[in-house]
């Protein structure tokens, strides 16, 4: 499988081969779901807090005597069954952070990228270098490549002007290639990536697979 490389003007500038580990990977929907849930959980601040009956102000005296009124027995107007009372079993501040194993995250990233490539939603450009930050130039690149919906722009190390040029565009997020994750890939319709960033990304998510295959070949010999 090959991807077409374009210039920033939308003209073809060559091809780039997709590694076998990505082009032939099987998509595991459950693994992608688990990875997305993990990223969303880790983004939660966990600062939610409700007051129990012990923390709500007031309710120090018994609202009426225990017997003889014909009404239910109550000891405090801050009981959870009262309006303006405390909250029973309500949320308290907590940390939602957890982490899946590294191999699972790498495999999920590999599958997410493979699904984007198979759906023809990846646009590769020769480079994303700009002389100075210019939102208008980034918009021109997106238009030339036919990107009209949400897009994840993946840049190489040192393309600071590309980040500054794209951060103010609606539904466009700019990340470095080493910060690309499964959630970001699946949350956007298109992926715009420079050739250098894509090659680095291929090395990152296929490194372990390639090393393992090499070991097997040595054992066979």
N, C-alpha and C positions, 0 to 999 in steps of 0.2 A: 504494500500500500504506500502511496506517495501523496504528499500534500503540495499544492502549488504555492510558490512564494511570489508575492506581489511587491511592487514598489509602493511608496506612499501615494502615488498618483493612480494606483489601481491597475498598472500594467504588469503582465507576467514577467518574472525575473528568474525563473528556474523551478526546480523541484527539490523536495526534501523527503527522504525515506523515513517511514514510520517503523520503529523497531517491531520485530515479530512479537515480543512480549506484550505489546500494546494492541497491535492490529488483530491478534488472534485471542485476546483474553475474553473469558466468559463473564458476562455481566451478572453480578449477584445483587439483586434488588435489596435483599435484607441487609447485606453489608453496607450498601450505600445509605440505607435508612439509618442504621446504627451510627454511622459516621456523622450524618447530618444532625441527628438528635444530640450527639456528643458536643458538636460545635455550638449548637443553639443553647444547650444547657450551660456551657462554659461562658457564654455571653451574658447570662443572667447575673444581676447584681446581688440578688438575694437579700435586699434591704426591707422587704415587706414585714410588717409588724402589726399585730392587733393586741388589744389590751384584754387581759383576763378580768374576772370579777374582782380580783384583789388589786388590780391596777386602776380601775375606773374610779373617779372621784365620787364621793358621796356614799349613801347607803349605810351609814353607821348605825342608825337605829332601826328597830323593827317597824315596818310600815303600819301595822295594826296588831291588836292583841291576837293571841294564838287561837282562842276559841270564842264562840258566841256571836260572831259577826255574820255568819252564813257564807263567808267568802273563803277562798283557799288559804292555806297556811303559807305565809311568806316570812322570810327573815331579813331580806335585803332587797331594795329596789334596784340594785346593780346585779341581780341574778341574770344569767344568760337568757332566761325566758322572758325577761322584761325588756321593753323598749328602752334604748339608751343604756342597756346593761352591758356586762362584759361579753366577750366572745369565747364560746367553748371550743376548744381544740382548733383555734385559729392559727394562721401562719405566723411563724416567728423567724427572725433573721437566721439564715443558714447559707452554707456554701454548696453550690450545685456542681462544683468542679469534679470531673472524673476524666480518666484517660483510657482510651482503647490501646491495645498492644501496638507497637510500632509496625509490625508486619501487616496487621489489619489496616492501619491507616495508609500505609504505602500501597497496599493492594486496592483499597477504596479509591485513592487518588488515581491509580492506573486505570481503573475501570471507568471513573468519571471522565477522564480525558479521552478514553477510547470511545465512550458513548457520544461525546461531542464530535469526534473525528468522523464516526460512522454517520452521524446525522448532518454532516457537512456544515457544521456551525463553528469551525475553527478557521480563522483568517491569519495567515502568516505573512509578515512584511519583512523586507530586508533589514530594516532598522527602524527604531522609533526615537531617533536623536533629533532634537530641535536646538537651534542656535540660542533661542531664548524662550521662556515660557509664553505660549501663545495658544489660548483656548481655540481661537479661530482655525489654527492649523490642525489641531487634533480633530475638530469637527470635520474639516475637509478630508482628512484621512478616513474617518469613519464613513463619510458619504461616498467616497470613491470606491470603498470596498463593499458597499451595499449593506451597511449595518445601520438599521433603523430602530431597533429595539434595544433592550438592556444589553450591556456588554461589559465583559471583564477584560481589562487591558493588562497584559503581563509583560513587564519590561525587564531588561537586563540590568546588572549592577552598573550604576553610574548614570542611568538615564533619568536624572533628577528633573530635567525640564519636561519630560514626558509626563511625569507624575503631576507637576504643577500645571501642565496644560490640560489635563483631563479631569482633575479633581472637582472642577466646578460644573461639569456637564451632568445633567440629570440622567439617572439610571446607568451611569458609567462609573466603575470602580477601577482604580489603578493599583496594582500590587507588584512587588518584586517577584521574580520567578521562584525564589526560595520560600516565599510566604504564601504561595498558591496552595489552596487546600480544596478538599472535596466539596464543601459547602459553597464556596465561592464559584466553583465551576458549574454546579448544578443550579445555583440561584440566578444565573444570567443566561440569556438566550444565546449570545455569541461570545466567542473568545478571540480577542485580537492579541497576537503575540509576535514579538520580534524573533527572527531566526536564531539569534544567539540565545535568547531566553528559552526558546523551545528545545534547543539542543541540550542546554543545561538541565532542563526539566526532564528530558528523556534519560539523561545520565542519572538523575536523582532517583527516579522511580523504577529504573531498570537495573540499577547497580547490583543489588543483591541477587536478582534473578540471573544476571550474566555471570557473576562469580560462582553461583551454585551450578550453572550449566558447565562452566569450565572445570569445576571439581569433578563432576560426573564424567566428563570426557577423559580426565586424567586417570580416574579409577578404571574406566573401560580399557584404556591403553595398558 
